[in-house]
Amino acid sequence: MGQVITACGIAICLEGKSGVDPFTAFLQGVSHVSGISFAAIVPIVNIIMLILVFPFDRSIFGLGTVINFTVVGVFVDYFRPIYRSVFHVEYSLGSMLLHLAIGLPLFCLGVSMYITCDLGQCPYDGIAPSLRRHFPRCSYRAYRMVQDIITILLALILIRFDLSLGIIALGTVIMGFFIGPIIGFFNKRVSNRMVGITGDIFAASKPTTGGSPAPA
C-alpha cells in the first residue's frame, strides 16, 4: 500500500509539473549528465547506494527494497495516463500548487507506510533512519531535511543550475524542507498505529554492523 500511494503522489506531482522529490531530481540529474536513460539509472544508483549503506545498517534491505527498485516506476507510468483520462489539466501557478498540495502529502504518507512496516526500503529513504539509530541526538525529521537539501544541491550541480530543464522546480525545493517533517507526522499519527508501534520506530531498532537485522 505504501509503495502504491508513493507512486500516486509522484504521478500527481508530475502531471501538475510541480517538481519531483529531491532523490528523483538527483536521479534525473545523473541521467542528464551520463546520457543513460532514467529507467536504467534508477536501479544502478540504488544498488550502488545499497552497497554503501548496507554495511552500516542491514535492516534497510528487505522486500520493500526490491519492490521499490522494480515496481514504483511501473506504478507511476500506470497512474499518469489514468489521471490524464479523468482530469484535463492546464498548467498554471495555481494548478501547480494544487497538485503539490495533493501529491506531496500522498508521497510522504506512502514513504512513511513502507518504511515503518520494517520490511526494507529504498537505500535513500534508509539513510535518515539509519543515522537516527546510530546518532539519536537528532530527530528523523532533522536528518531527512538535511539529506534532502544536500541532494537538491547535488542535483543542481549535476544539471549546472540549468532550471530550464525542468528537473528542479518549486515543488522540489518545498519538498526538500518539508518531506522530513511531514513523514515524521505520518509516522506518529498514521503508520505507527497501523503496525502497532508506540514511540519512535527509528530509535527502537538497535544499530547493527553485522549479523541479522535488529528487530524493531
C-alpha positions in Angstrom: 0.0 0.0 0.0 2.8 2.4 0.8 4.6 1.9 -2.5 1.3 2.4 -4.4 0.5 5.6 -2.5 4.0 6.9 -3.1 3.7 6.3 -6.8 0.3 8.0 -6.9 1.8 11.1 -5.2 4.7 11.2 -7.7 2.3 10.9 -10.6 0.2 13.7 -9.4 3.2 16.0 -8.9 4.5 15.1 -12.4 1.1 15.8 -14.0 0.9 19.1 -12.3 4.5 20.0 -13.2 5.0 20.7 -9.5 8.6 19.3 -9.3 9.7 15.9 -8.1 11.1 14.8 -4.8 14.9 15.5 -4.2 16.1 12.0 -4.9 14.2 11.7 -8.1 15.6 15.1 -9.2 19.1 13.7 -8.3 18.5 10.6 -10.4 17.3 12.7 -13.3 20.5 14.8 -13.0 22.7 11.7 -13.1 20.7 10.6 -16.2 21.2 14.0 -17.8 25.0 14.0 -17.2 25.7 10.4 -18.1 23.4 10.1 -21.1 22.0 6.9 -19.6 18.2 6.5 -19.6 16.3 7.3 -16.4 14.9 3.8 -16.3 18.4 2.3 -16.3 19.8 4.9 -13.8 17.3 4.1 -11.1 18.4 0.6 -10.3 22.1 1.4 -10.9 22.2 4.3 -8.4 20.1 2.4 -5.9 22.3 -0.7 -6.0 25.4 1.5 -5.5 23.8 3.3 -2.6 22.6 0.0 -1.1 26.2 -1.3 -1.2 27.4 1.8 0.6 24.7 1.9 3.3 24.1 -1.8 3.9 27.3 -2.4 6.0 26.2 0.2 8.4 22.5 -0.8 8.8 21.4 -4.1 7.3 17.8 -3.6 8.4 17.2 -1.3 5.4 17.2 -4.3 3.0 14.1 -6.4 2.5 11.1 -7.0 0.4 10.3 -3.2 0.4 13.7 -2.6 -1.2 13.1 -4.9 -4.1 9.6 -3.6 -4.7 10.9 0.0 -4.7 13.6 -0.9 -7.3 11.2 -2.6 -9.6 7.6 -1.5 -9.1 7.3 2.2 -8.2 8.3 3.4 -11.6 5.8 1.0 -13.2 3.0 2.3 -10.9 3.9 5.9 -11.8 3.7 5.1 -15.5 0.4 3.3 -14.9 -1.3 6.1 -12.9 -0.3 9.0 -15.2 -2.4 8.1 -18.2 -5.3 7.2 -15.9 -5.1 10.7 -14.3 -5.0 12.4 -17.7 -8.0 10.5 -18.8 -10.0 11.7 -15.8 -8.7 15.3 -15.4 -7.8 17.8 -18.0 -5.0 19.9 -16.5 -3.9 23.3 -17.9 -0.6 24.4 -16.4 -0.7 27.5 -14.2 0.8 28.5 -10.9 -2.5 27.7 -9.1 -2.7 24.3 -10.7 0.9 23.6 -9.8 0.4 24.5 -6.2 -2.8 22.4 -6.0 -1.1 19.3 -7.4 1.8 19.9 -5.0 -0.7 20.2 -2.1 -2.2 16.8 -3.0 0.8 14.9 -4.3 3.3 15.9 -1.6 1.2 14.5 1.4 0.4 11.4 -0.6 4.1 10.8 -1.4 5.1 11.4 2.3 2.3 9.1 3.6 3.4 6.3 1.2 7.0 6.6 2.2 6.0 6.7 5.9 3.9 3.5 5.5 6.5 1.4 3.6 9.5 2.3 5.8 7.5 1.9 9.1 6.4 -1.6 8.3 10.2 -2.5 8.6 10.3 -4.7 5.5 13.1 -2.8 3.9 13.2 0.4 2.0 15.0 2.3 -0.8 18.6 3.0 0.3 18.0 6.7 0.0 15.0 6.5 2.4 17.1 4.3 4.7 19.8 6.9 5.3 17.9 9.1 7.7 16.5 6.2 9.8 20.0 4.7 9.9 21.5 8.0 11.1 18.7 8.3 13.7 19.5 4.8 15.1 23.2 5.4 15.3 23.1 9.1 16.4 19.8 9.5 18.3 20.5 13.1 19.5 18.9 14.5 16.4 15.4 13.7 15.1 14.5 11.8 12.0 12.9 15.0 10.6 16.2 16.9 11.0 18.3 14.2 9.3 15.8 13.9 6.5 15.6 17.6 5.9 19.4 18.0 5.7 19.7 14.9 3.5 17.1 16.3 1.1 18.6 19.7 0.9 22.1 18.3 0.1 20.5 16.1 -2.5 18.9 19.1 -4.2 22.2 20.9 -4.3 23.9 17.9 -5.9 21.1 17.7 -8.5 21.6 21.4 -9.2 25.3 20.9 -9.7 24.7 17.9 -12.0 22.4 20.0 -14.3 24.8 23.0 -13.9 21.9 25.1 -12.4 20.0 24.9 -15.7 16.4 25.3 -14.4 15.1 25.3 -18.0 15.5 21.5 -18.0 12.6 21.3 -15.6 14.4 18.8 -13.3 14.3 21.2 -10.4 11.1 23.2 -9.7 9.4 25.0 -6.9 8.0 21.7 -5.6 11.4 20.2 -5.3 12.6 22.9 -3.1 9.5 22.8 -0.9 9.9 19.0 -0.6 13.5 19.4 0.5 12.3 21.4 3.5 9.1 19.6 4.4 9.3 15.9 3.4 11.1 15.1 6.7 8.6 16.8 9.0 5.6 15.5 7.0 6.9 11.9 7.0 7.5 12.3 10.8 3.9 13.5 11.3 2.5 10.5 9.3 4.8 8.1 11.2 3.4 9.3 14.5 -0.3 9.8 13.5 -0.9 7.0 11.0 1.8 4.4 10.2 3.0 3.6 13.7 -0.6 2.9 14.7 -1.2 0.7 11.7 1.6 -1.6 12.6 1.1 -1.4 16.4 4.2 0.6 17.3 4.4 3.3 20.0 7.2 5.8 20.2 9.9 6.3 17.5 10.4 3.3 15.3 13.7 4.7 14.1 15.1 4.8 17.6 13.6 1.4 18.5 15.9 -0.6 16.3 19.5 -1.0 17.6 22.1 -0.2 15.0 23.8 -3.3 13.5 27.1 -3.7 11.7 26.8 -7.4 11.2 24.6 -10.5 11.6 20.9 -10.4 11.4 18.8 -7.1 11.3 17.8 -6.0 14.8 14.1 -6.3 15.4 12.1 -3.0 15.8 
